[in-house]
Amino acid sequence: MINRSKQNWTVGAIVKVGFLSLTVIAVVATPGDFKPDAYVLSSKTALYEFVPHNGLHKIDADEARARIAQGKRTAEQQATAAIARASTTAAHAALVSTLLMTA
């Protein structure tokens, strides 16, 4: 997500990219490709994908749906991994606590 900007890049906000004023439709996390997060943007007549430092590309509705769906899948995978790590940490803490009580 773009943090250091004078513009608000949250979903529903209007941003200026070049000379275009576009509405942010979705923020798509892109872990693993070493690029910044992608943004699906909309004008009154077209859809665009914007990746900071890589530019603005016009996309069609199917591509927009695919990008948003991929972003949701990625977010779900990250949440599942975080829950698994937290569970492992909690189990380890419980084991250590039990071992300390028996010592």
Buried (B, 14 or more C-beta within 10 A) or exposed (E): EBEEEEEEBEEEEEBEBEEEEBBBBBBBBBEEEEEBBBBBBBEEEEBBBBBBEEEBEEBEEEBBBEBBEBBEEBBEEEEEEEEEEEEEEEEEEEEEEEEEEEE
